[in-house]
Amino acid sequence: MTEETSTIVVSPGSFSRPLGNLEVFFKTLADLGAPLQREHWAVHLALRLNFISGGNIDISDPEPYLRRAWQLVRRQHPAIGSTISPAAHASRERLNIAPFDADAWVNDTFVVHRDHGNADAFFSNIRPSPTTMCYWLPSSSEIVIRSSHWRLDGIGMLMLGHSFLTALAEVLRLGPNEASLDAYTENLPLSAQPLPQNLEELASKGSGAGSDKNDIDSGVELRTGAGADTLVAEFLRGVPSIGLPTRPDSENIPPGASARSQVRLDAATTAKLTAARRAKGFSFTGAVHAAIVRVTVGFPQHPLSKAYAAFFPVDLRKCLAATDVVAEDELVFGLYFSGLPVCVDGMVSSDNETPASKSYEDVAREMTAVYGRDLAKFWTAPDGQVVSLLELAEPYLTRTTALFSAPVPEGLPPIQTPDLSGLGKVEAYLQREYESSPEAPKVEVADMWIATEMLNRSIQFHVWAWKDELSIGASFNQSFYEKSFVVEVLGKVVKELLTGLGIDEQ
């Protein structure tokens, strides 16, 4: 590999590599908000913590323990402290890691906010920063970790949260004042690479294509290109998509602060929902996504909008790990997902008068089929060759970034399609409590949520299960949506979900 594609050692403790194509795309979107001191799709993880005394140690002031843990996380995952250098003479911007200074790191990136009541209110006030940040809100006992989306995806953020809490447990055991970070790292895994490889590099290695494009067989290139074209065509088939109505007279106003809302179903209702959707053969995320689509079509639509068309994120970590090119627990920093198209036809009648022709079960069945596709045997080419999603990753990424970078064609409505990101069962990544020793203090994760800063006219939904309770979160920009409307939509989504699955709301 050349310097243009590989990680290089600039000096001892200093590393650099170019941004990958997916990272470039997400950073380009993020940069659009720079004049407004905003950042599109910045990812936030909020953790409400309870500190439980042990070993005759009472954690009356958690701050020094949290600061020390944040230093350890930077030691474990150096890439969270990377910064961007301009393209200059290179073809694209580069990620750079400077030698680690633990005190400078924690002073610059660990911030205490005593004047915010909770993480919900704080979410609307966070501004962009050059590195991943950690905020401590003592009044609500909440940690908020914030990162640019081009650094971390949602699953990566949960994995980073786990690293932070694991490190915190070690600090609770040993105390925050050990002279060296080495005292804590015996039980903490360190990243094998300071700057992990990007998705395209790993996908290329995992599919056996290698890093030299000249070595790729032209037949293979044509085949994967055709597969990528098929995926894009599936999305375009439903354009322009149905969407949710924005605030009146908001067409020409700039985006403002983001906000979030959330609805949570108790454990008993969640258990009923789980049993009902399993009995019908619906997936967890497919069932919720279907409810969102059905609620969306209940609002007035543009005359050209007849279908729901969107992309949904699919985590590729297990696919990459299965190729033996990288261990799954190494895939914290980076974007390791693909956005797959979903198109649900027939949501609006051709005359825009009669009701939607598809029932909840019809939509949920389609959604479940899309979410359940075999990523290893993803597409069958006309010549009968079976192609995995990893093999399609690079050509598909090239096409989708071009698609999203293009302006909306004249005559079509603005994009106001609600999106959904499914995080599954959070306990797959985060534990409910962390302790390093039975005799030491421990920390309980009392609650959590994940959200993204939004600068466009879409509502970003997240769905997850935590402590046996289903949560649906909604991130949105307040220039385009009032919170009361988003709360109303969430209520309708829950009602549609329960009714569609035949569950008595009482």
C-alpha positions as CSV (number, residue, x, y, z in Angstrom):
1,M,0.0,0.0,0.0
2,T,1.1,3.6,-0.7
3,E,1.2,6.5,1.7
4,E,-2.0,7.6,0.1
5,T,-3.9,4.6,1.3
6,S,-2.1,3.3,4.4
7,T,-1.3,4.4,8.0
8,I,2.1,5.8,8.4
9,V,4.2,6.5,11.5
10,V,5.0,10.2,11.3
11,S,7.2,10.1,14.5
12,P,7.2,8.1,17.7
13,G,3.6,8.1,19.0
14,S,2.3,10.0,16.0
15,F,0.3,8.3,13.2
16,S,-1.5,9.4,10.1
17,R,-3.8,7.9,7.4
18,P,-6.2,9.3,4.8
19,L,-9.9,9.3,5.4
20,G,-11.8,6.5,3.7
21,N,-14.6,7.1,1.2
22,L,-17.4,6.6,3.7
23,E,-15.6,8.8,6.2
24,V,-15.1,11.5,3.6
25,F,-18.9,11.4,2.8
26,F,-19.9,11.7,6.5
27,K,-17.4,14.4,7.1
28,T,-18.6,16.4,4.1
29,L,-22.1,16.3,5.6
30,A,-20.8,17.3,9.0
31,D,-18.9,20.2,7.6
32,L,-22.0,21.8,6.1
33,G,-23.0,22.8,9.6
34,A,-19.7,24.4,10.5
35,P,-20.9,28.0,9.7
36,L,-23.8,27.5,12.1
37,Q,-21.6,25.8,14.8
38,R,-23.6,22.6,14.3
39,E,-22.6,19.1,13.1
40,H,-25.0,16.8,11.2
41,W,-25.3,13.3,12.5
42,A,-22.9,13.8,15.5
43,V,-23.5,10.8,17.7
44,H,-24.3,11.1,21.4
45,L,-24.4,8.4,24.1
46,A,-25.9,9.3,27.5
47,L,-25.3,7.1,30.5
48,R,-27.0,7.7,33.9
49,L,-24.7,6.2,36.5
50,N,-25.2,5.1,40.1
51,F,-22.1,4.6,42.2
52,I,-22.3,1.8,44.8
53,S,-19.9,1.9,47.6
54,G,-17.7,-1.1,48.4
55,G,-14.5,-1.9,50.4
56,N,-15.2,0.9,52.8
57,I,-14.9,3.4,50.0
58,D,-17.7,5.9,49.5
59,I,-17.7,7.6,46.1
60,S,-19.1,11.0,47.1
61,D,-17.3,12.8,44.3
62,P,-17.1,10.7,41.1
63,E,-15.4,13.3,39.0
64,P,-11.7,12.3,39.6
65,Y,-12.6,8.7,38.9
66,L,-14.4,9.6,35.6
67,R,-11.5,11.8,34.5
68,R,-9.0,9.0,35.1
69,A,-11.2,6.6,33.2
70,W,-11.4,9.0,30.2
71,Q,-7.6,9.1,30.1
72,L,-7.6,5.3,30.0
73,V,-10.1,5.2,27.1
74,R,-7.8,7.4,25.1
75,R,-4.9,5.1,25.9
76,Q,-7.0,2.1,24.8
77,H,-8.4,3.7,21.7
78,P,-5.9,6.4,20.5
79,A,-8.0,7.1,17.4
80,I,-10.7,8.9,19.4
81,G,-8.1,11.7,19.9
82,S,-7.3,12.0,16.2
83,T,-7.7,15.3,14.4
84,I,-8.1,16.2,10.8
85,S,-5.4,17.9,8.7
86,P,-6.3,19.6,5.4
87,A,-5.7,17.8,2.1
88,A,-2.8,20.1,1.2
89,H,-0.8,18.2,-1.4
90,A,-2.5,14.9,-0.7
91,S,-5.7,13.8,-2.5
92,R,-7.8,13.9,0.6
93,E,-7.8,15.0,4.3
94,R,-5.9,12.8,6.7
95,L,-6.5,11.6,10.3
96,N,-3.6,12.4,12.6
97,I,-2.7,11.2,16.1
98,A,-0.3,13.2,18.2
99,P,1.8,11.6,21.0
100,F,-0.4,11.0,24.0
101,D,-0.4,13.5,26.8
102,A,-2.8,12.2,29.4
103,D,-3.2,15.5,31.3
104,A,-3.7,17.6,28.2
105,W,-6.2,15.1,26.8
106,V,-8.4,15.1,29.9
107,N,-8.2,18.8,30.4
108,D,-9.2,19.5,26.8
109,T,-11.9,16.8,26.3
110,F,-13.4,16.0,29.7
111,V,-15.8,18.8,30.6
112,V,-18.0,19.2,33.7
113,H,-21.4,21.0,33.3
114,R,-23.0,21.9,36.5
115,D,-25.7,24.2,35.0
116,H,-27.6,21.7,33.0
117,G,-30.4,19.7,34.6
118,N,-30.0,16.6,32.5
119,A,-28.5,15.1,29.4
120,D,-31.7,15.7,27.4
121,A,-31.5,19.5,27.9
122,F,-27.7,19.4,27.4
123,F,-28.1,17.6,24.0
124,S,-29.5,20.7,22.4
125,N,-26.6,22.9,23.5
126,I,-23.5,20.8,22.6
127,R,-21.3,22.4,19.9
128,P,-18.8,20.7,17.5
129,S,-15.3,19.8,18.7
130,P,-12.2,18.5,16.9
131,T,-12.1,15.2,18.9
132,T,-14.4,12.9,20.8
133,M,-15.6,14.5,24.0
134,C,-16.8,13.3,27.4
135,Y,-19.2,15.5,29.5
136,W,-20.1,15.0,33.1
137,L,-23.4,16.4,34.4
138,P,-23.2,15.9,38.2
139,S,-26.7,17.2,38.9
140,S,-28.2,14.2,37.0
141,S,-25.2,11.8,37.4
142,E,-25.0,11.5,33.6
143,I,-22.1,11.0,31.3
144,V,-22.5,12.2,27.7
145,I,-20.0,11.0,25.1
146,R,-20.1,12.9,21.8
147,S,-18.4,12.1,18.6
148,S,-18.5,13.1,14.9
149,H,-20.3,10.4,13.0
150,W,-17.4,10.0,10.6
151,R,-15.4,8.7,13.6
152,L,-17.9,6.4,15.2
153,D,-21.2,4.7,14.2
154,G,-23.9,3.9,16.8
155,I,-22.6,0.4,17.6
156,G,-19.1,1.7,17.9
157,M,-20.4,4.3,20.3
158,L,-21.9,1.6,22.5
159,M,-18.6,-0.3,22.4
160,L,-16.8,2.9,23.4
161,G,-19.2,3.3,26.3
162,H,-18.4,-0.2,27.4
163,S,-14.6,0.6,27.2
164,F,-15.2,3.7,29.3
165,L,-17.2,1.8,32.0
166,T,-14.7,-1.1,32.1
167,A,-11.9,1.4,32.7
168,L,-14.0,3.2,35.3
169,A,-14.4,-0.1,37.2
170,E,-10.6,-0.4,37.3
171,V,-10.3,3.1,38.6
172,L,-12.9,2.4,41.3
173,R,-10.9,-0.6,42.4
174,L,-7.4,1.1,42.5
175,G,-8.4,4.7,43.1
176,P,-7.9,7.7,40.7
177,N,-4.4,8.7,42.0
178,E,-2.1,5.9,40.7
179,A,1.1,7.6,39.4
180,S,1.0,5.9,36.0
181,L,-1.8,4.7,33.7
182,D,0.1,1.4,33.5
183,A,-1.3,0.5,36.9
184,Y,-4.8,0.2,35.4
185,T,-4.1,-1.4,32.1
186,E,-3.4,-5.0,33.1
187,N,-7.0,-5.9,32.6
188,L,-7.8,-3.5,29.8
189,P,-7.3,-4.5,26.2
190,L,-5.4,-2.0,24.0
191,S,-6.2,-1.4,20.4
192,A,-3.9,-3.3,18.1
193,Q,-3.8,-0.4,15.7
194,P,-3.7,3.3,16.7
195,L,-5.6,4.2,13.6
196,P,-7.8,1.2,12.5
197,Q,-8.3,0.6,8.8
198,N,-11.4,2.0,7.2
199,L,-14.3,-0.1,5.9
200,E,-13.2,-0.2,2.3
201,E,-9.8,-1.5,3.1
202,L,-11.1,-4.2,5.3
203,A,-13.9,-5.2,2.9
204,S,-11.4,-5.4,0.1
205,K,-9.2,-7.7,2.1
206,G,-12.2,-9.7,3.4
207,S,-13.6,-10.3,0.0
208,G,-10.2,-11.4,-1.3
209,A,-9.9,-8.5,-3.7
210,G,-6.6,-7.2,-2.3
211,S,-5.6,-3.5,-2.2
212,D,-4.4,-3.1,-5.8
213,K,-7.3,-2.3,-8.2
214,N,-5.2,-3.5,-11.1
215,D,-5.3,-7.0,-9.7
216,I,-9.1,-7.1,-9.7
217,D,-10.6,-9.3,-12.5
218,S,-12.6,-7.2,-14.9
219,G,-15.4,-9.7,-14.7
220,V,-15.6,-9.4,-10.9
221,E,-15.6,-5.6,-11.2
222,L,-18.5,-5.7,-13.7
223,R,-20.4,-8.2,-11.5
224,T,-20.0,-6.2,-8.3
225,G,-20.8,-3.0,-10.2
226,A,-24.1,-4.5,-11.5
227,G,-24.9,-5.6,-7.9
228,A,-24.4,-2.1,-6.6
229,D,-26.5,-0.7,-9.4
230,T,-29.3,-3.1,-8.5
231,L,-29.3,-1.9,-4.9
232,V,-29.4,1.8,-5.9
233,A,-32.2,1.1,-8.3
234,E,-34.2,-0.5,-5.5
235,F,-34.1,2.8,-3.6
236,L,-34.8,4.9,-6.7
237,R,-37.9,2.9,-7.4
238,G,-39.6,4.6,-4.5
239,V,-38.4,8.2,-5.0
240,P,-39.9,10.6,-4.0
241,S,-40.6,9.0,-0.7
242,I,-43.5,9.7,1.6
243,G,-42.4,11.9,4.6
244,L,-43.5,13.6,7.7
245,P,-44.7,17.2,7.5
246,T,-42.4,19.9,8.8
247,R,-43.3,23.2,10.5
248,P,-45.2,25.7,8.3
249,D,-43.0,28.3,6.6
250,S,-39.8,26.4,7.4
251,E,-38.7,25.8,3.8
252,N,-36.1,28.5,3.7
253,I,-34.9,28.8,7.3
254,P,-31.5,27.5,8.4
255,P,-31.3,24.5,10.8
256,G,-31.2,25.4,14.5
257,A,-30.6,23.3,17.6
258,S,-31.4,19.6,17.7
259,A,-33.6,18.0,20.3
260,R,-34.7,14.5,21.1
261,S,-37.7,12.7,22.5
262,Q,-38.2,9.1,23.6
263,V,-41.0,6.6,24.4
264,R,-40.4,3.6,26.5
265,L,-42.5,0.4,26.9
266,D,-42.4,-1.3,30.3
267,A,-41.0,-4.8,30.6
268,A,-44.4,-6.5,30.6
269,T,-45.6,-4.8,27.5
270,T,-42.2,-5.4,25.8
271,A,-42.5,-9.1,26.6
272,K,-46.0,-9.2,25.0
273,L,-44.7,-7.4,22.0
274,T,-41.8,-9.7,21.6
275,A,-44.0,-12.8,21.8
276,A,-46.5,-11.4,19.3
277,R,-44.0,-10.3,16.7
278,R,-42.1,-13.7,17.0
279,A,-45.4,-15.5,16.5
280,K,-45.9,-13.6,13.3
281,G,-42.3,-14.0,12.1
282,F,-41.4,-10.3,12.3
283,S,-38.0,-9.1,13.2
284,F,-37.4,-6.7,16.1
285,T,-36.5,-3.7,13.9
286,G,-38.7,-4.6,11.0
287,A,-41.8,-4.5,13.3
288,V,-40.9,-1.0,14.6
289,H,-40.0,0.2,11.1
290,A,-43.3,-0.9,9.7
291,A,-45.1,1.1,12.4
292,I,-43.1,4.2,11.5
293,V,-44.0,3.8,7.8
294,R,-47.7,3.3,8.6
295,V,-47.8,6.4,10.8
296,T,-45.9,8.5,8.2
297,V,-48.4,7.7,5.4
298,G,-51.2,8.9,7.6
299,F,-50.1,12.5,7.1
300,P,-50.8,14.5,3.9
301,Q,-48.3,13.6,1.2
302,H,-46.9,15.3,-2.0
303,P,-48.9,14.1,-5.0
304,L,-45.8,12.4,-6.5
305,S,-45.0,10.4,-3.3
306,K,-46.5,6.9,-3.4
307,A,-43.9,4.7,-1.7
308,Y,-41.6,4.7,1.3
309,A,-38.0,4.7,0.2
310,A,-35.0,4.9,2.6
311,F,-31.7,3.4,3.6
312,F,-31.2,1.6,6.8
313,P,-27.9,0.8,8.5
314,V,-26.6,-2.7,8.7
315,D,-23.7,-3.5,11.0
316,L,-20.9,-5.2,9.1
317,R,-18.7,-6.1,12.1
318,K,-19.6,-9.8,12.3
319,C,-19.1,-10.1,8.5
320,L,-15.7,-8.5,8.7
321,A,-14.7,-10.6,11.7
322,A,-15.8,-13.8,9.9
323,T,-13.2,-13.1,7.2
324,D,-10.4,-13.2,9.8
325,V,-9.0,-9.9,8.6
326,V,-9.9,-8.2,12.0
327,A,-11.3,-9.1,15.4
328,E,-14.7,-7.7,16.1
329,D,-13.7,-6.1,19.4
330,E,-11.1,-4.1,17.4
331,L,-13.9,-2.4,15.4
332,V,-14.7,0.4,17.8
333,F,-13.4,3.5,16.0
334,G,-14.6,3.8,12.5
335,L,-17.7,3.4,10.3
336,Y,-18.4,-0.3,9.8
337,F,-21.9,-0.4,8.4
338,S,-23.6,-0.2,5.1
339,G,-26.9,1.6,4.3
340,L,-29.2,-0.8,2.5
341,P,-32.2,0.3,0.5
342,V,-35.8,-0.4,1.5
343,C,-38.7,0.4,-0.8
344,V,-42.3,-0.3,0.2
345,D,-44.6,0.3,-2.7
346,G,-48.3,1.0,-2.7
347,M,-48.4,3.1,0.5
348,V,-50.5,5.8,-1.2
349,S,-53.1,5.1,-3.8
350,S,-52.7,6.5,-7.3
351,D,-55.6,8.9,-6.9
352,N,-54.3,10.1,-3.5
353,E,-57.8,9.7,-2.2
354,T,-58.3,6.1,-1.1
355,P,-56.6,4.8,2.1
356,A,-53.2,3.1,2.0
357,S,-53.6,-0.3,0.5
358,K,-51.0,-2.1,2.7
359,S,-51.8,-3.2,6.2
360,Y,-49.3,-3.2,9.1
361,E,-48.7,-6.9,8.6
362,D,-48.0,-6.4,4.9
363,V,-45.4,-3.7,5.6
364,A,-43.9,-5.6,8.6
365,R,-43.5,-8.7,6.4
366,E,-41.7,-6.7,3.7
367,M,-39.5,-5.0,6.3
368,T,-38.6,-8.3,8.0
369,A,-37.6,-9.8,4.6
370,V,-35.3,-6.8,3.9
371,Y,-33.7,-6.9,7.3
372,G,-33.3,-10.6,7.2
373,R,-31.2,-10.8,4.0
374,D,-28.2,-13.1,4.2
375,L,-25.2,-10.7,4.1
376,A,-22.8,-13.5,3.1
377,K,-25.1,-14.6,0.1
378,F,-26.5,-11.2,-0.5
379,W,-27.0,-11.1,-4.3
380,T,-27.0,-13.5,-7.2
381,A,-25.6,-12.2,-10.4
382,P,-27.1,-13.0,-13.8
383,D,-24.2,-15.5,-14.3
384,G,-25.3,-17.4,-11.2
385,Q,-22.4,-16.2,-9.0
386,V,-23.3,-15.4,-5.4
387,V,-21.9,-12.2,-4.1
388,S,-21.6,-11.1,-0.5
389,L,-22.4,-7.6,0.8
390,L,-18.7,-7.1,1.6
391,E,-17.8,-7.7,-2.1
392,L,-20.3,-5.0,-3.1
393,A,-19.2,-2.5,-0.4
394,E,-16.8,-0.4,-2.5
395,P,-18.8,0.0,-5.7
396,Y,-22.0,0.4,-3.7
397,L,-20.5,3.1,-1.5
398,T,-19.3,5.0,-4.6
399,R,-22.8,5.0,-6.1
400,T,-24.6,5.9,-2.9
401,T,-22.3,8.8,-2.0
402,A,-22.8,10.2,-5.4
403,L,-26.6,9.8,-5.0
404,F,-26.7,11.6,-1.7
405,S,-24.4,14.4,-2.9
406,A,-26.7,15.3,-5.8
407,P,-29.3,18.0,-5.3
408,V,-33.0,17.1,-5.2
409,P,-34.3,17.2,-8.8
410,E,-36.5,20.1,-9.7
411,G,-40.2,19.4,-9.2
412,L,-39.6,16.8,-6.4
413,P,-40.5,17.5,-2.8
414,P,-37.7,18.0,-0.2
415,I,-36.6,14.9,1.5
416,Q,-38.5,14.5,4.8
417,T,-38.4,10.7,5.1
418,P,-38.1,9.4,8.6
419,D,-35.2,7.0,9.1
420,L,-34.7,4.2,11.6
421,S,-31.5,2.8,13.1
422,G,-31.9,-0.4,15.1
423,L,-29.4,-1.0,17.9
424,G,-31.0,-4.3,19.1
425,K,-30.4,-5.5,22.6
426,V,-28.0,-3.0,24.2
427,E,-26.8,-5.6,26.7
428,A,-24.9,-7.1,23.7
429,Y,-22.5,-4.2,24.1
430,L,-23.1,-2.5,27.5
431,Q,-23.4,-4.3,30.9
432,R,-26.0,-3.2,33.4
433,E,-23.3,-2.8,36.0
434,Y,-19.5,-2.9,36.2
435,E,-17.1,-4.0,38.9
436,S,-13.5,-5.0,38.9
437,S,-13.5,-6.7,42.2
438,P,-16.3,-7.8,44.6
439,E,-14.6,-5.8,47.4
440,A,-14.4,-2.6,45.3
441,P,-17.0,0.0,44.5
442,K,-19.1,-0.6,41.4
443,V,-21.1,1.5,39.0
444,E,-24.6,0.7,37.8
445,V,-25.9,1.9,34.4
446,A,-29.3,3.1,35.6
447,D,-30.4,4.3,32.1
448,M,-29.0,5.1,28.7
449,W,-29.9,6.6,25.3
450,I,-28.3,7.3,22.0
451,A,-29.2,10.2,19.7
452,T,-27.8,12.1,16.7
453,E,-27.6,15.8,15.9
454,M,-29.8,16.5,12.9
455,L,-29.5,19.4,10.5
456,N,-31.8,18.1,7.7
457,R,-35.6,17.9,7.5
458,S,-35.8,14.2,8.5
459,I,-36.5,12.6,11.9
460,Q,-33.9,10.0,12.9
461,F,-35.5,7.2,14.9
462,H,-33.5,4.8,17.0
463,V,-34.9,1.7,18.6
464,W,-33.3,-0.4,21.3
465,A,-34.0,-2.8,24.1
466,W,-32.4,-2.1,27.5
467,K,-33.2,-3.9,30.8
468,D,-36.1,-5.8,29.0
469,E,-37.8,-2.5,28.0
470,L,-38.2,-1.3,24.4
471,S,-37.3,2.3,23.7
472,I,-37.9,4.3,20.6
473,G,-36.0,7.6,20.4
474,A,-36.4,10.4,17.9
475,S,-33.7,13.0,17.0
476,F,-34.8,16.1,15.1
477,N,-34.0,19.7,14.3
478,Q,-36.2,22.3,16.1
479,S,-36.3,24.6,13.0
480,F,-38.3,21.9,11.2
481,Y,-40.2,20.1,13.9
482,E,-41.8,21.1,17.2
483,K,-41.2,18.7,20.0
484,S,-44.9,18.4,20.7
485,F,-45.4,17.0,17.1
486,V,-42.5,14.5,17.6
487,V,-44.0,13.3,20.9
488,E,-47.4,12.9,19.0
489,V,-45.7,10.9,16.3
490,L,-43.9,8.6,18.8
491,G,-47.3,8.0,20.5
492,K,-48.8,7.0,17.2
493,V,-45.9,4.7,16.4
494,V,-46.4,2.9,19.6
495,K,-50.2,2.6,19.1
496,E,-49.6,1.3,15.5
497,L,-47.0,-1.2,16.7
498,L,-49.2,-2.6,19.5
499,T,-52.4,-2.6,17.4
500,G,-50.6,-4.2,14.4
501,L,-49.4,-7.0,16.6
502,G,-52.7,-7.5,18.2
503,I,-51.7,-6.3,21.7
504,D,-54.3,-4.8,24.1
505,E,-53.0,-1.4,25.1
506,Q,-54.6,-1.6,28.5
